[in-house]
Structure formats: C-alpha cells, structure tokens
C-alpha cells in the first residue's frame, strides 16, 4: 500500500513539475490545484476504499500545491501586489471547490 501511494505521489509530482515549467506562477499552481480538485471529485464519486486512498493521498497529494499556493500569495503581498494576491486566493478557492463538485457530479450521471 505504501509503495502504491509513493508511486502515485511521484506521478502527481512529476506532472506538477512539467506544468510549472509550462506556465508562469501563479497560473501553474492554479492549474494543478483546479485539476487536482477535479480529479479528487471524480475519485470520491467513482472509487472507494484503498484505491481512493491511494489516488487521493498519493496522486492528488503529489499534484496539488497548497504550500506553493500560500507561499506565492505571501510573496505577492510582500511585493505590493495585494490585488493579485487576493485574486489568486479567490480563484484557487472558487475553481478548486467548483472543480471538485463538477468532478463528483460527472460520476453521478
């Protein structure tokens, strides 16, 4: 079980790495957080038990970036870009929660 969580987490982290190379901050963090939330919503609607635990804890945990999100938000504030920091927080919350709800809803069709 631990090896599967590690493998799933490594895959999520590698995908996050490539997204960070493709998109500038804070867009890369927003993208992986929204996609990870969508995937998480699908997982809670379509899986259960060990598979759900492995994919939510491993893959989604490796893919999403709450610590990066918070650090980038503080950096924006420190740079005097408070409006962008607030937009960053709002978009991450709205898109993340919306994506998770959409992912779940898609499994209920």
Backbone as CSV, one residue per row, in Angstrom:
resi,resn,N_x,N_y,N_z,CA_x,CA_y,CA_z,C_x,C_y,C_z
1,UNK,0.831,-1.193,0.000,0.000,0.000,0.000,0.876,1.257,0.000
2,UNK,1.882,1.287,0.836,2.766,2.450,0.908,3.486,2.663,-0.422
3,UNK,3.936,1.579,-1.036,4.621,1.698,-2.328,3.688,2.275,-3.392
4,UNK,2.418,1.905,-3.356,1.452,2.432,-4.323,1.188,3.923,-4.096
5,UNK,1.094,4.323,-2.829,0.921,5.750,-2.522,2.150,6.532,-2.990
6,UNK,3.338,5.991,-2.747,4.570,6.646,-3.196,4.608,6.776,-4.716
7,UNK,4.250,5.710,-5.418,4.269,5.746,-6.883,3.249,6.750,-7.419
8,UNK,2.050,6.757,-6.852,1.017,7.697,-7.284,1.444,9.132,-6.977
9,UNK,2.045,9.343,-5.811,2.535,10.674,-5.441,3.648,11.140,-6.356
10,UNK,4.535,10.231,-6.718,5.628,10.581,-7.627,5.076,10.994,-8.987
11,UNK,4.085,10.282,-9.474,3.473,10.636,-10.763,2.842,12.030,-10.697
12,UNK,2.104,12.299,-9.626,1.495,13.615,-9.460,2.546,14.709,-9.385
13,UNK,3.634,14.459,-8.675,4.701,15.453,-8.529,5.401,15.719,-9.858
14,UNK,5.601,14.692,-10.648,6.244,14.865,-11.955,5.349,15.684,-12.878
15,UNK,4.060,15.415,-12.863,3.130,16.207,-13.669,3.153,17.661,-13.209
16,UNK,3.145,17.869,-11.896,3.216,19.234,-11.367,4.493,19.935,-11.821
17,UNK,5.608,19.226,-11.834,6.875,19.780,-12.293,6.765,20.285,-13.728
18,UNK,6.183,19.474,-14.609,6.063,19.876,-16.010,5.097,21.047,-16.189
19,UNK,4.022,21.065,-15.431,3.094,22.199,-15.503,3.796,23.476,-15.043
20,UNK,4.618,23.379,-13.997,5.359,24.545,-13.504,6.351,25.049,-14.550
21,UNK,6.843,24.169,-15.390,7.761,24.572,-16.468,7.010,25.224,-17.628
22,UNK,5.752,24.843,-17.801,4.965,25.354,-18.921,4.269,26.679,-18.632
23,UNK,3.835,26.873,-17.389,3.054,28.054,-17.035,3.768,28.886,-15.978
24,UNK,3.642,30.201,-16.041,4.262,31.048,-15.015,3.449,31.021,-13.720
25,UNK,4.119,31.359,-12.622,3.428,31.497,-11.337,2.554,32.740,-11.402
26,UNK,1.400,32.778,-10.799,0.753,31.719,-10.029,-0.142,30.824,-10.863
27,UNK,-0.092,30.932,-12.197,-1.005,30.157,-13.048,-0.755,28.661,-12.974
28,UNK,0.493,28.254,-12.845,0.785,26.825,-12.740,0.148,26.228,-11.492
29,UNK,0.260,26.935,-10.378,-0.332,26.456,-9.121,-1.848,26.414,-9.235
30,UNK,-2.431,27.451,-9.819,-3.886,27.470,-10.016,-4.319,26.293,-10.882
31,UNK,-3.591,26.025,-11.946,-3.947,24.930,-12.853,-3.903,23.576,-12.157
32,UNK,-2.809,23.279,-11.446,-2.731,21.962,-10.811,-3.714,21.836,-9.652
33,UNK,-3.972,22.934,-8.947,-4.959,22.861,-7.868,-6.357,22.617,-8.421
34,UNK,-6.716,23.276,-9.531,-8.039,23.063,-10.129,-8.154,21.647,-10.694
35,UNK,-7.138,21.193,-11.409,-7.175,19.841,-11.972,-7.180,18.797,-10.854
36,UNK,-6.354,19.004,-9.845,-6.337,18.067,-8.715,-7.671,18.019,-8.001
37,UNK,-8.343,19.149,-7.893,-9.672,19.181,-7.277,-10.684,18.447,-8.137
38,UNK,-10.598,18.628,-9.460,-11.489,17.906,-10.374,-11.269,16.400,-10.254
39,UNK,-10.015,15.990,-10.287,-9.684,14.568,-10.144,-10.176,14.050,-8.793
40,UNK,-9.973,14.826,-7.727,-10.441,14.421,-6.405,-11.947,14.238,-6.369
41,UNK,-12.676,15.137,-7.007,-14.129,14.995,-7.074,-14.546,13.738,-7.808
42,UNK,-13.875,13.462,-8.914,-14.163,12.223,-9.656,-13.863,11.010,-8.784
43,UNK,-12.749,11.052,-8.072,-12.354,9.912,-7.244,-13.339,9.637,-6.117
44,UNK,-13.860,10.702,-5.479,-14.810,10.435,-4.388,-16.144,9.933,-4.915
45,UNK,-16.432,10.225,-6.192,-17.666,9.727,-6.775,-17.531,8.370,-7.431
46,UNK,-16.331,8.017,-7.884,-16.168,6.818,-8.696,-15.343,5.706,-8.042
47,UNK,-14.698,5.982,-6.925,-13.860,4.972,-6.288,-14.171,4.899,-4.799
48,UNK,-13.601,3.918,-4.169,-13.743,3.797,-2.714,-12.571,2.981,-2.181
49,UNK,-12.503,2.903,-0.888,-11.527,2.050,-0.225,-10.083,2.395,-0.538
50,UNK,-9.287,1.348,-0.714,-7.852,1.516,-0.904,-7.507,2.305,-2.160
51,UNK,-8.218,2.052,-3.264,-7.916,2.772,-4.494,-8.127,4.270,-4.304
52,UNK,-9.223,4.645,-3.667,-9.492,6.055,-3.404,-8.396,6.651,-2.524
53,UNK,-8.007,5.950,-1.490,-6.964,6.426,-0.582,-5.635,6.600,-1.312
54,UNK,-5.268,5.635,-2.130,-4.006,5.702,-2.873,-4.003,6.895,-3.818
55,UNK,-5.077,7.066,-4.565,-5.109,8.130,-5.566,-5.297,9.517,-4.956
56,UNK,-6.137,9.636,-3.922,-6.319,10.944,-3.291,-5.076,11.368,-2.521
57,UNK,-4.552,10.458,-1.710,-3.385,10.783,-0.892,-2.127,10.871,-1.746
58,UNK,-1.935,9.907,-2.622,-0.732,9.858,-3.434,-0.776,10.816,-4.611
59,UNK,-1.596,10.502,-5.621,-1.594,11.290,-6.846,-2.006,12.738,-6.607
60,UNK,-3.168,12.941,-5.991,-3.644,14.318,-5.767,-2.726,15.069,-4.798
61,UNK,-2.215,14.366,-3.806,-1.288,14.997,-2.867,0.006,15.425,-3.538
62,UNK,0.502,14.615,-4.474,1.712,14.975,-5.202,1.474,16.046,-6.251
63,UNK,0.273,16.081,-6.796,-0.048,17.030,-7.861,-0.384,18.417,-7.338
64,UNK,-1.207,18.489,-6.324,-1.671,19.796,-5.857,-0.624,20.461,-4.975
65,UNK,-0.792,21.761,-4.790,0.317,22.546,-4.250,-0.134,23.581,-3.237
66,UNK,-0.785,23.157,-2.184,-1.278,24.145,-1.233,-0.150,24.983,-0.646
67,UNK,0.974,24.360,-0.335,2.077,25.147,0.233,2.615,26.132,-0.782
68,UNK,2.717,25.758,-2.026,3.156,26.691,-3.066,2.163,27.830,-3.216
69,UNK,0.888,27.497,-3.173,-0.175,28.498,-3.267,-0.040,29.531,-2.147
70,UNK,0.149,29.072,-0.932,0.228,30.011,0.186,1.499,30.856,0.128
71,UNK,2.619,30.244,-0.214,3.878,30.980,-0.292,3.819,32.014,-1.415
72,UNK,3.299,31.625,-2.580,3.198,32.585,-3.688,2.259,33.736,-3.332
73,UNK,1.204,33.450,-2.585,0.281,34.504,-2.164,0.993,35.492,-1.242
74,UNK,1.762,34.998,-0.286,2.523,35.869,0.613,3.551,36.668,-0.179
75,UNK,4.212,36.039,-1.137,5.193,36.749,-1.951,4.538,37.889,-2.735
76,UNK,3.337,37.655,-3.252,2.622,38.718,-3.965,2.320,39.891,-3.032
77,UNK,1.877,39.587,-1.813,1.591,40.651,-0.841,2.868,41.415,-0.510
78,UNK,3.948,40.710,-0.262,5.213,41.352,0.079,5.745,42.221,-1.063
79,UNK,5.393,41.853,-2.289,5.816,42.625,-3.454,4.873,43.797,-3.737
80,UNK,3.892,43.992,-2.854,2.956,45.092,-3.033,1.866,44.816,-4.048
81,UNK,1.661,43.556,-4.383,0.667,43.171,-5.375,-0.536,42.522,-4.680
82,UNK,-1.119,43.263,-3.767,-2.194,42.744,-2.925,-3.418,42.324,-3.736
83,UNK,-3.778,43.104,-4.744,-4.943,42.737,-5.560,-4.721,41.397,-6.259
84,UNK,-3.530,41.197,-6.796,-3.228,39.925,-7.446,-3.231,38.782,-6.422
85,UNK,-2.762,39.046,-5.209,-2.782,38.036,-4.153,-4.218,37.647,-3.817
86,UNK,-5.090,38.631,-3.680,-6.495,38.347,-3.385,-7.169,37.604,-4.531
87,UNK,-6.853,37.989,-5.761,-7.388,37.281,-6.921,-6.904,35.831,-6.923
88,UNK,-5.638,35.633,-6.590,-5.066,34.293,-6.518,-5.818,33.434,-5.501
89,UNK,-6.076,33.973,-4.333,-6.816,33.232,-3.292,-8.231,32.924,-3.777
90,UNK,-8.915,33.934,-4.289,-10.291,33.739,-4.743,-10.412,32.718,-5.852
91,UNK,-9.538,32.827,-6.849,-9.602,31.882,-7.966,-9.302,30.457,-7.522
92,UNK,-8.297,30.283,-6.663,-7.987,28.936,-6.186,-9.151,28.334,-5.414
93,UNK,-9.804,29.135,-4.578,-10.936,28.611,-3.819,-12.125,28.297,-4.720
94,UNK,-12.495,29.242,-5.564,-13.669,29.052,-6.423,-13.441,27.926,-7.425
95,UNK,-12.299,27.953,-8.123,-12.039,26.907,-9.105,-11.822,25.551,-8.448
96,UNK,-11.133,25.524,-7.322,-10.895,24.253,-6.638,-12.172,23.598,-6.154
97,UNK,-13.005,24.360,-5.466,-14.264,23.800,-4.960,-15.203,23.482,-6.121
98,UNK,-15.258,24.383,-7.100,-16.106,24.134,-8.267,-15.669,22.910,-9.044
99,UNK,-14.367,22.743,-9.219,-13.851,21.593,-9.952,-14.125,20.284,-9.203
100,UNK,-13.964,20.292,-7.896,-14.257,19.082,-7.111,-15.739,18.721,-7.221
101,UNK,-16.611,19.715,-7.127,-18.050,19.466,-7.255,-18.392,18.956,-8.652
102,UNK,-17.773,19.548,-9.681,-18.004,19.097,-11.061,-17.524,17.664,-11.246
103,UNK,-16.342,17.362,-10.732,-15.818,16.001,-10.847,-16.746,14.986,-10.209
104,UNK,-17.233,15.296,-9.037,-18.183,14.398,-8.376,-19.462,14.280,-9.198
105,UNK,-19.998,15.412,-9.635,-21.241,15.403,-10.401,-21.114,14.570,-11.674
106,UNK,-19.960,14.616,-12.318,-19.760,13.828,-13.531,-19.868,12.341,-13.281
107,UNK,-19.513,11.910,-12.087,-19.610,10.476,-11.783,-21.027,10.045,-11.448
108,UNK,-21.912,11.007,-11.274,-23.286,10.690,-10.890,-24.250,10.683,-12.087
109,UNK,-23.727,10.917,-13.286,-24.580,10.945,-14.483,-25.065,9.579,-14.881
